[in-house]
Amino acid sequence: MDKNQTEVVREFFLSGFSQTSSIEAGLFVLFLLFYVSTWVGNVLIMVTVASDKYLNSSPMYFLLGNLSFLDLCYSTVTTPKLLADFLNHEKLISYDQCIVQLFFLHLVGAAEMFLLTVMAYDRYVAICRPLHYTTVMSRGLCCVLVAASWMGGFVHSTVQTILTIRLPFCGPNQVDNFFCDVPPVIKLACADTFVIELLMVSNSGLISTSSFVVLISSYTTILVKIHSKEGRRKALSTCASHLMVVTLFFGPCIFIYARPFSTFSMDKMVSVLYNVITPMLNPLIYTLRNKEVKSAMQKLWVKIITF
């Protein structure tokens, strides 16, 4: 196969959800509400944490503010394009745009995985070593851990992107999803992708699965080390929101990335869960179970009203 053949495909068609205009109009309204809710919820958390002295000085809420920023970025990588495609009959994306979307999807997604692991470590120190908490989880260390999460995401995403762009695309150009991701894109390559698939599964699958195991292990360790029923109840209440976020985010990721790249009918629905729904639900999960955040939001609202 010569070079010209490998460069034939310069754009892809995204399969989307439906070709019926009435259905797509309804989906447009629904996903627009999801996206607006994601923006409102996550921006509200970031502003609340930044404006409240106590929350801003607390490592847990500093990390929560960064998680909200990542959720906002993660949803923005795919949702605006999805909304635009609901209004277009032909759901086209250029090859370059596809690669850029793929890169940022894995950059932000992996960074969020690492940050959730950092948040679990923060809870471990706070509950199991409370007297050393402020010393161990200093602002400097928190900034380093957040930066390390982004760097880990960058390395992961760079590897995924390099493996993808080295493949030739000269035949089918129908991506079986509503955004560009590694599994559906490399299926279109005009080459044997078995080794590439193994490398990518070991990369994405290993990160998501190992991070999930570490997170569950850390929360289990927290509960085991606390012997009193009252202390365990408080610890479980504190960690419950984290466990909900971990399950909603890592479950779908493991389903998609920790298996050989084969297509299932439910893949799109699973993709919606971790690309659209989870970034929207995270602010609700953290605020509804957190009295300090709700109190800070009420104070912020009073300041806005009386300004």
Secondary structure, 3 states (H helix, E strand, C coil): CCHHHHCCCCEEEECCCCCCHHHHHHHHHHHHHHHHHHHHHHHHHHHHHHHCHHHHHCHHHHHHHHHHHHHHHHHHHHHHHHHHHHCCCCCEEEHHHHHHHHHHHHHHHHHHHHHHHHHHHHHHHHHHCHHHHHHHCCHHHHHHHHHHHHHHHHHHHHHHHHHHHCCCCCCCCEECCCCCCHHHHHCCCCCCCHHHHHHHHHHHHHHHHHHHHHHHHHHHHHHHHCCCHHHHHHHHHHHHHHHHHHHHHHHHHHHHHCCCCCCCCCHHHHHHHHHHHHHHHHHHHHHHCCHHHHHHHHHHHHHHHHC
